Amino acid sequence: MYPVELTTPMKADLVDAGFEDLTNATQVDEIIKTEGTVFVVINSVCGCAAGNARPAAKLAMQYSNKKPSRVATVFAGVDGEATAQVRQHALPYPPSSPCMGLFKNGQVVHFIERHQIEGRAAQDIAKELLDAFEAHC
């Protein structure tokens, strides 16, 4: 587990942008199993989360014409139970962080793994998310 004083600003980066902060498995199940689309970001302390994943998620939400019904985040290394539950819903994708998934009616319909985040510009990731929102929301 990471120290709260280290992760609080990183968590707030998405929460302040309107992402629901999920901290336990029940919250994860409730949001993912709802009807409609849910975009979930598994946040992390790594550099690719700060430079690529979080900015991409915020850009996509800012510029999307079609948006998910709900957006949420869990923090790997902090919200252990919630993170594990999102990963269960995201199978067959292997655990990684950061990563992000779009769920529709409880099923994963688009997923971006860490290796697809590392080394990519936030704008390119945001474009992929916008395309996924357009197709599924």
RAFENWO-V209419 format. One record per pair of residues at least 6 apart in sequence whose C-alpha atoms are under 6 Angstrom apart, sorted by the first residue. I is the first residue (numbers start at 1). GAP is how many residues later the second one is. D is the distance in Angstrom with one decimal. If there is no record, write none. Layout:
# RAFENWO-V209419
i=I gap=GAP d=D
i=I gap=GAP d=D
This chain:
# RAFENWO-V209419
i=1 gap=76 d=4.8
i=1 gap=77 d=5.4
i=2 gap=75 d=5.9
i=19 gap=52 d=5.1
i=19 gap=53 d=4.5
i=20 gap=52 d=4.2
i=21 gap=51 d=6.0
i=21 gap=52 d=5.3
i=22 gap=52 d=5.4
i=23 gap=56 d=5.1
i=23 gap=59 d=5.2
i=24 gap=57 d=5.3
i=24 gap=58 d=4.2
i=25 gap=56 d=5.6
i=25 gap=57 d=4.6
i=25 gap=60 d=5.4
i=32 gap=74 d=5.2
i=33 gap=73 d=4.4
i=35 gap=70 d=4.8
i=36 gap=33 d=5.9
i=36 gap=68 d=5.5
i=36 gap=69 d=5.3
i=37 gap=31 d=4.9
i=37 gap=32 d=5.1
i=37 gap=66 d=5.5
i=37 gap=67 d=4.3
i=38 gap=30 d=5.4
i=38 gap=31 d=5.9
i=38 gap=32 d=4.9
i=38 gap=33 d=5.6
i=38 gap=64 d=5.7
i=38 gap=65 d=5.1
i=39 gap=32 d=4.7
i=39 gap=62 d=5.8
i=39 gap=63 d=4.5
i=40 gap=31 d=5.9
i=40 gap=32 d=4.8
i=40 gap=33 d=5.3
i=40 gap=60 d=5.6
i=40 gap=61 d=5.4
i=41 gap=32 d=4.7
i=41 gap=59 d=4.3
i=42 gap=31 d=5.8
i=42 gap=32 d=5.1
i=42 gap=33 d=5.7
i=42 gap=55 d=6.0
i=42 gap=56 d=5.3
i=42 gap=57 d=5.3
i=42 gap=58 d=5.9
i=43 gap=32 d=4.6
i=43 gap=55 d=5.1
i=44 gap=31 d=5.9
i=44 gap=32 d=5.6
i=44 gap=53 d=5.9
i=44 gap=54 d=5.3
i=48 gap=70 d=5.7
i=49 gap=49 d=5.7
i=52 gap=70 d=4.5
i=55 gap=67 d=5.9
i=56 gap=66 d=4.5
i=56 gap=69 d=5.7
i=56 gap=70 d=4.6
i=60 gap=66 d=4.8
i=60 gap=70 d=5.8
i=64 gap=66 d=5.9
i=66 gap=67 d=5.9
i=66 gap=68 d=5.7
i=66 gap=71 d=5.9
i=67 gap=66 d=6.0
i=68 gap=69 d=5.6
i=74 gap=9 d=5.8
i=76 gap=7 d=5.9
i=90 gap=18 d=5.9
i=96 gap=18 d=5.9
i=97 gap=17 d=5.8
i=98 gap=16 d=5.5
i=99 gap=13 d=5.6
i=99 gap=14 d=4.8
i=99 gap=15 d=5.3
i=100 gap=11 d=5.8
i=100 gap=12 d=5.3
i=101 gap=9 d=5.7
i=101 gap=10 d=4.3
i=102 gap=6 d=5.8
i=102 gap=7 d=5.8
i=102 gap=8 d=5.1
i=103 gap=6 d=5.5
